[in-house]
């Protein structure tokens, strides 16, 4: 991989750290004694048109060392009781919510949704259609891993209404995949995705990570080459964040994994990926997501969730936002399964500042920021002018377009703007 010579492509020293803004920023926690009243608001208010829904499946066969979302070890005995409880939660929610509104995108995340049996996944999809006001063209995404998702289960999900499949790949390098906790080789992962793309009438999306231990430029180039050869509809490219609690940090400290690439390497690899995807004719629809223009990839859920759209959340550990409140469903599995009503572990009010920032955050993720929205915040406008001088964005009239470097540093830009509102 040849280094870039354009400073607007790679600005590795723009900031000293690259961290995302936590989802609960700008929310005002509500005391527990007020939760019954707030929960009544959540369950009795109509949803807006174009809302979202999220189903959380909190099981994994193993704890991948790079992942901070692991909660419960998967056992087959967990599947049907969990789905029974989730469907009961759905039915209860539908019994109290007024009619009206619509849901444009439904996302099954986790955890590993595809750990569930084909029958349980089919039951959940059928329940979603029964109890939620899904639009006729609703985007329904199943997130999964190769280990649990054979073709019979894929076909069952598609027959029940799923139309988008997202597979976590991280890398096609076999040695690196094993170190990360992935059991299939890179070649097997590529063959699996290629077959899905050829045989399924659905949007097939995969994700890759850059900045992984020992992931040099040659391995990153190989990952992109393989991804582009598969016929995918969409590709997510994430720069790895080594949050303090992750198992991968302990492995690096013990010498079991190589050190993480520095920010300069990550910035260069991100810029390389953007240029490579653009050269292949793909469209960058967000800072991390690329869509194949020959396919029907809408990326609805991932785009809308970042702009503050209402999102109904179901399942242990799921987080949502509705009627001016953000909330989380009980994440302790035993307590969730034993509940007879929707058990919440967190409720907060959404401030006006957070609503405004949701729009700004969505624009930043798409790479073009409306300056009119910031007219009341002179400190934020001053910061944006500084970023133009630094090469992170370009101001054209009332819009600021992020450069490739600005897109790489967008999590930090988001954090810095948040404190100025």
C-alpha positions as CSV (number, residue, x, y, z in Angstrom):
1,X,0.0,0.0,0.0
2,X,1.5,3.3,-1.0
3,X,1.3,6.2,1.5
4,X,-0.9,9.1,0.6
5,X,0.6,12.5,-0.1
6,X,-2.6,14.5,0.3
7,X,-2.8,16.0,3.8
8,X,-6.6,16.1,3.5
9,X,-6.7,12.3,3.1
10,X,-4.7,11.5,6.2
11,X,-4.4,13.8,9.2
12,X,-3.1,11.4,11.9
13,X,-2.2,14.2,14.3
14,X,-5.5,16.1,14.2
15,X,-6.4,14.7,17.7
16,X,-4.8,12.6,20.3
17,X,-7.7,10.1,20.6
18,X,-10.6,8.8,18.6
19,X,-13.6,8.1,20.8
20,X,-17.3,7.9,20.1
21,X,-20.0,9.8,22.0
22,X,-21.9,7.5,24.3
23,X,-25.6,7.0,23.4
24,X,-26.9,8.3,26.7
25,X,-25.2,11.7,26.2
26,X,-27.6,14.6,26.8
27,X,-30.3,12.5,28.5
28,X,-31.6,13.3,32.0
29,X,-31.9,10.2,34.2
30,X,-35.3,9.9,35.9
31,X,-35.5,8.7,39.5
32,X,-36.8,5.2,39.9
33,X,-39.9,6.2,41.9
34,X,-41.1,8.1,38.8
35,X,-40.7,5.1,36.4
36,X,-44.3,3.8,36.6
37,X,-45.6,7.1,35.4
38,X,-42.9,7.3,32.7
39,X,-43.5,3.7,31.6
40,X,-47.2,4.5,31.1
41,X,-46.1,7.3,28.8
42,X,-43.9,4.9,26.9
43,X,-46.6,2.3,26.4
44,X,-49.6,4.5,25.8
45,X,-48.2,7.0,23.3
46,X,-48.6,6.5,19.6
47,X,-45.4,6.1,17.5
48,X,-44.4,8.5,14.7
49,X,-44.4,7.7,11.1
50,X,-41.0,6.2,10.0
51,X,-40.1,5.0,13.4
52,X,-37.7,2.0,14.1
53,X,-37.8,-1.2,16.1
54,X,-35.0,-3.2,17.6
55,X,-35.1,-6.8,18.9
56,X,-32.1,-7.8,21.2
57,X,-31.0,-11.4,21.3
58,X,-28.4,-11.5,24.2
59,X,-26.6,-14.8,23.5
60,X,-23.3,-15.7,22.1
61,X,-21.6,-19.1,21.6
62,X,-18.3,-17.5,22.7
63,X,-16.9,-14.2,23.8
64,X,-15.0,-12.7,20.9
65,X,-12.1,-10.8,22.3
66,X,-12.8,-7.6,20.5
67,X,-16.4,-7.3,21.5
68,X,-17.9,-5.4,24.3
69,X,-21.5,-6.6,23.8
70,X,-21.2,-10.2,25.3
71,X,-23.8,-10.9,28.0
72,X,-24.9,-14.5,28.1
73,X,-23.4,-17.8,27.0
74,X,-25.7,-19.5,24.4
75,X,-27.4,-22.8,25.3
76,X,-30.1,-24.3,23.1
77,X,-32.4,-24.5,26.1
78,X,-32.5,-20.7,26.3
79,X,-33.9,-20.1,22.9
80,X,-37.6,-21.0,23.0
81,X,-38.3,-19.6,26.5
82,X,-36.6,-16.3,25.5
83,X,-38.6,-16.0,22.3
84,X,-41.8,-16.8,24.2
85,X,-41.0,-13.9,26.6
86,X,-40.1,-11.5,23.9
87,X,-43.3,-12.3,22.0
88,X,-45.3,-11.7,25.2
89,X,-43.5,-8.4,25.6
90,X,-44.5,-7.5,22.0
91,X,-48.1,-8.5,22.5
92,X,-48.4,-6.5,25.7
93,X,-46.9,-3.4,24.1
94,X,-49.3,-3.7,21.2
95,X,-52.3,-4.0,23.6
96,X,-51.7,-0.6,25.2
97,X,-50.3,1.5,22.3
98,X,-52.7,3.6,20.2
99,X,-53.0,2.8,16.5
100,X,-51.2,5.0,14.1
101,X,-47.6,5.6,13.0
102,X,-45.4,3.2,11.2
103,X,-42.0,1.4,11.4
104,X,-39.7,1.7,8.4
105,X,-36.9,-0.6,9.7
106,X,-36.6,-3.5,12.1
107,X,-33.3,-4.7,13.3
108,X,-32.5,-8.0,15.0
109,X,-29.2,-7.5,16.9
110,X,-27.2,-8.9,19.8
111,X,-25.4,-10.9,20.8
112,X,-26.1,-13.4,18.0
113,X,-29.7,-13.5,16.8
114,X,-28.9,-16.4,14.5
115,X,-28.0,-18.6,17.4
116,X,-31.8,-19.0,17.7
117,X,-33.4,-21.9,15.9
118,X,-35.1,-21.4,12.5
119,X,-38.4,-22.0,14.2
120,X,-37.8,-19.4,16.9
121,X,-36.6,-16.8,14.4
122,X,-39.6,-17.5,12.2
123,X,-41.9,-17.1,15.2
124,X,-40.3,-13.7,16.1
125,X,-40.6,-12.4,12.5
126,X,-44.2,-13.5,12.4
127,X,-44.9,-11.8,15.7
128,X,-43.3,-8.6,14.5
129,X,-45.6,-8.5,11.5
130,X,-48.6,-9.2,13.8
131,X,-47.9,-6.7,16.5
132,X,-45.9,-3.9,14.9
133,X,-47.1,-1.4,12.2
134,X,-44.4,-2.3,9.7
135,X,-44.5,-0.5,6.4
136,X,-44.9,-2.6,3.2
137,X,-41.3,-2.0,2.3
138,X,-39.9,-2.2,5.9
139,X,-36.2,-3.0,6.0
140,X,-35.9,-6.1,8.2
141,X,-32.3,-7.0,9.1
142,X,-31.0,-10.2,10.7
143,X,-27.5,-9.8,12.2
144,X,-25.6,-13.0,12.4
145,X,-22.5,-15.2,12.4
146,X,-21.6,-17.9,10.0
147,X,-21.3,-20.5,12.8
148,X,-25.1,-20.5,13.5
149,X,-26.6,-19.5,10.1
150,X,-26.8,-22.4,7.7
151,X,-28.8,-22.1,4.5
152,X,-32.0,-23.7,5.9
153,X,-32.1,-21.1,8.6
154,X,-31.3,-18.3,6.1
155,X,-34.2,-19.5,3.9
156,X,-36.5,-19.7,6.8
157,X,-35.8,-16.1,7.8
158,X,-36.3,-14.9,4.3
159,X,-39.5,-16.8,3.9
160,X,-40.8,-15.2,7.1
161,X,-40.1,-11.7,5.9
162,X,-36.4,-10.8,6.5
163,X,-34.9,-8.9,3.6
164,X,-31.5,-7.9,4.8
165,X,-28.7,-10.0,6.3
166,X,-25.7,-8.6,8.1
167,X,-22.7,-10.9,8.7
168,X,-19.9,-10.0,11.1
169,X,-16.6,-10.9,9.4
170,X,-14.0,-8.4,10.8
171,X,-11.3,-9.9,8.7
172,X,-10.7,-12.5,6.0
173,X,-7.2,-13.3,7.4
174,X,-7.6,-16.8,8.9
175,X,-4.9,-16.5,11.5
176,X,-6.3,-13.1,12.8
177,X,-9.8,-14.5,12.8
178,X,-8.8,-17.4,15.0
179,X,-7.1,-15.0,17.4
180,X,-10.3,-12.9,17.6
181,X,-12.5,-15.9,18.4
182,X,-13.9,-16.7,14.9
183,X,-14.0,-20.4,14.1
184,X,-14.2,-20.4,10.3
185,X,-11.2,-19.6,8.1
186,X,-11.2,-16.5,6.0
187,X,-11.7,-18.6,2.9
188,X,-14.7,-20.3,4.4
189,X,-16.2,-16.9,5.4
190,X,-15.7,-15.6,1.8
191,X,-17.2,-18.7,0.3
192,X,-20.2,-18.4,2.6
193,X,-20.9,-14.8,1.7
194,X,-20.3,-15.4,-2.0
195,X,-22.9,-18.1,-2.0
196,X,-25.4,-15.9,-0.1
197,X,-25.0,-13.1,-2.6
198,X,-25.4,-15.4,-5.6
199,X,-28.4,-17.4,-4.3
200,X,-30.4,-15.2,-2.0
201,X,-32.9,-12.5,-3.1
202,X,-32.0,-10.3,-0.2
203,X,-29.6,-7.5,0.7
204,X,-26.3,-9.1,2.0
205,X,-24.1,-6.9,4.1
206,X,-20.8,-7.6,5.8
207,X,-18.4,-5.7,8.1
208,X,-14.7,-5.3,8.3
209,X,-12.5,-3.8,11.0
210,X,-9.3,-1.9,10.6
211,X,-6.8,-1.3,13.4
212,X,-6.8,-4.9,14.7
213,X,-3.7,-6.4,16.3
214,X,-1.1,-7.3,13.7
215,X,-3.3,-6.1,10.8
216,X,-0.7,-4.5,8.5
217,X,-1.4,-2.8,5.2
218,X,-1.0,-6.0,3.3
219,X,-3.7,-7.8,5.3
220,X,-6.0,-4.8,5.1
221,X,-5.6,-4.6,1.3
222,X,-6.4,-8.3,1.1
223,X,-9.6,-7.9,3.2
224,X,-10.9,-5.2,0.9
225,X,-10.0,-7.1,-2.2
226,X,-11.9,-10.1,-1.0
227,X,-14.9,-8.1,0.1
228,X,-15.2,-6.4,-3.3
229,X,-15.1,-9.8,-5.1
230,X,-18.1,-11.3,-3.3
231,X,-21.1,-9.4,-4.8
232,X,-22.1,-7.8,-1.5
233,X,-24.9,-5.2,-1.3
234,X,-23.2,-3.2,1.4
235,X,-19.9,-3.1,3.4
236,X,-19.3,-1.6,6.8
237,X,-15.7,-0.5,7.6
238,X,-15.0,0.2,11.3
239,X,-11.9,1.4,13.0
240,X,-11.4,-0.7,16.1
241,X,-11.8,1.0,19.5
242,X,-10.0,-0.8,22.3
243,X,-12.3,0.0,25.2
244,X,-10.6,-0.7,28.5
245,X,-12.7,-3.7,29.6
246,X,-12.2,-5.7,26.4
247,X,-10.5,-9.1,26.6
248,X,-8.3,-8.2,23.7
249,X,-6.4,-5.7,25.9
250,X,-5.3,-8.5,28.3
251,X,-4.2,-10.6,25.4
252,X,-2.1,-7.8,24.1
253,X,-0.6,-7.1,27.5
254,X,0.4,-10.8,27.9
255,X,1.9,-10.9,24.4
256,X,-0.7,-13.3,23.0
257,X,-1.6,-10.7,20.4
258,X,0.5,-8.1,18.6
259,X,0.1,-4.5,19.7
260,X,-2.7,-2.4,18.1
261,X,-1.8,-0.3,15.1
262,X,-1.4,3.4,15.9
263,X,-3.8,6.1,14.9
264,X,-1.6,7.1,12.0
265,X,-1.9,3.6,10.5
266,X,-5.7,3.5,11.1
267,X,-6.1,6.9,9.5
268,X,-4.1,5.8,6.4
269,X,-5.9,2.5,6.1
270,X,-9.3,4.2,6.4
271,X,-8.4,6.7,3.6
272,X,-7.1,3.8,1.5
273,X,-10.4,2.0,1.9
274,X,-12.5,5.1,1.0
275,X,-10.4,5.6,-2.2
276,X,-10.7,1.9,-3.1
277,X,-14.4,1.7,-2.6
278,X,-15.0,4.9,-4.6
279,X,-12.8,3.6,-7.4
280,X,-14.9,0.4,-7.5
281,X,-18.0,2.6,-8.0
282,X,-19.4,2.1,-4.5
283,X,-21.3,5.0,-2.7
284,X,-20.3,6.1,0.7
285,X,-23.6,6.6,2.5
286,X,-22.2,7.2,6.0
287,X,-18.7,7.5,7.5
288,X,-18.6,3.7,8.0
289,X,-21.0,2.3,5.4
290,X,-20.6,1.8,1.6
291,X,-23.4,0.7,-0.7
292,X,-23.1,-1.2,-4.0
293,X,-25.1,1.0,-6.5
294,X,-26.0,-2.2,-8.4
295,X,-27.9,-3.5,-5.3
296,X,-30.9,-2.3,-3.3
297,X,-29.0,-1.4,-0.1
298,X,-30.9,1.3,1.8
299,X,-29.1,1.1,5.2
300,X,-32.3,2.5,6.8
301,X,-32.0,1.4,10.4
302,X,-28.3,2.3,10.8
303,X,-28.8,5.7,9.2
304,X,-32.0,6.7,11.1
305,X,-31.0,5.5,14.5
306,X,-28.1,8.1,14.5
307,X,-30.5,11.0,13.9
308,X,-32.7,10.5,16.9
309,X,-35.6,8.6,15.3
310,X,-38.0,7.0,17.7
311,X,-37.1,3.3,18.2
312,X,-39.2,0.7,20.0
313,X,-36.9,-1.7,21.9
314,X,-37.7,-5.3,22.9
315,X,-35.7,-8.0,24.6
316,X,-33.3,-8.2,27.5
317,X,-30.7,-5.4,27.2
318,X,-32.4,-3.6,24.3
319,X,-32.2,0.2,24.3
320,X,-34.8,2.5,22.7
321,X,-36.2,6.0,22.5
322,X,-39.8,7.1,22.3
323,X,-42.1,9.9,23.3
324,X,-39.3,12.1,24.6
325,X,-37.8,9.3,26.7
326,X,-34.8,7.0,26.3
327,X,-34.9,3.6,28.1
328,X,-33.3,0.3,28.5
329,X,-35.0,-3.1,29.0
330,X,-33.7,-5.2,31.9
331,X,-30.4,-6.7,30.9
332,X,-30.2,-9.4,33.6
333,X,-31.5,-12.4,31.8
334,X,-33.1,-14.2,34.8
335,X,-35.0,-11.1,35.9
336,X,-36.2,-10.4,32.3
337,X,-37.5,-14.0,31.8
338,X,-39.3,-13.9,35.2
339,X,-41.1,-10.6,34.5
340,X,-44.7,-10.3,33.6
341,X,-44.5,-6.7,32.3
342,X,-41.9,-4.8,30.3
343,X,-39.0,-4.6,32.8
344,X,-36.9,-1.5,32.5
345,X,-33.5,-0.8,34.1
346,X,-33.1,2.8,32.9
347,X,-35.3,5.7,31.9
348,X,-34.2,9.2,31.0
349,X,-35.7,12.3,29.5
350,X,-34.4,13.5,26.2
351,X,-33.4,17.1,26.4
352,X,-34.0,19.7,23.6
353,X,-30.2,19.8,23.2
354,X,-30.1,16.1,22.6
355,X,-32.8,16.3,20.0
356,X,-30.9,19.0,18.1
357,X,-27.7,17.1,18.4
358,X,-29.4,14.0,17.0
359,X,-29.9,15.8,13.8
360,X,-26.4,17.2,13.8
361,X,-25.0,13.7,14.6
362,X,-26.9,12.2,11.7
363,X,-25.6,14.9,9.3
364,X,-22.0,14.3,10.5
365,X,-22.4,10.6,9.9
366,X,-23.5,11.3,6.3
367,X,-20.5,13.6,5.9
368,X,-22.3,17.0,5.2
369,X,-23.3,19.3,8.1
370,X,-25.9,22.1,7.8
371,X,-24.4,25.3,9.3
372,X,-27.8,26.9,9.6
373,X,-28.6,24.4,12.3
374,X,-25.7,25.8,14.3
375,X,-26.6,29.5,13.9
376,X,-27.4,29.8,17.6
377,X,-24.0,28.3,18.6
378,X,-21.2,30.6,17.8
379,X,-18.6,28.5,19.6
380,X,-19.5,25.5,17.4
381,X,-19.2,27.6,14.2
382,X,-15.8,28.9,15.4
383,X,-14.7,25.3,15.9
384,X,-15.9,24.3,12.4
385,X,-13.9,27.1,10.9
386,X,-10.8,25.8,12.8
387,X,-11.5,22.3,11.3
388,X,-11.6,23.8,7.8
389,X,-8.2,25.3,8.3
390,X,-6.9,21.9,9.6
391,X,-8.3,20.1,6.5
392,X,-11.0,18.1,8.3
393,X,-13.8,19.7,6.3
394,X,-14.6,22.2,3.6
395,X,-17.2,25.0,4.0
396,X,-19.3,25.8,1.0
397,X,-22.1,28.3,1.7
398,X,-24.3,27.0,4.5
399,X,-22.8,23.4,4.4
400,X,-19.6,21.8,5.7
401,X,-18.5,18.6,3.9
402,X,-16.1,16.4,5.8
403,X,-12.9,15.4,4.1
404,X,-11.8,11.8,4.2
405,X,-9.7,12.7,7.3
406,X,-12.7,14.4,8.8
407,X,-14.8,11.2,8.2
408,X,-12.1,9.2,10.0
409,X,-12.1,11.6,13.0
410,X,-15.9,12.0,13.0
411,X,-16.4,10.3,16.4
412,X,-14.1,13.0,17.9
413,X,-15.7,15.8,16.0
414,X,-19.1,14.6,17.3
415,X,-17.8,14.7,20.9
416,X,-16.3,18.1,20.5
417,X,-19.4,19.6,19.0
418,X,-21.6,18.1,21.7
419,X,-19.9,20.1,24.5
420,X,-20.4,23.4,22.6
421,X,-24.2,23.1,22.2
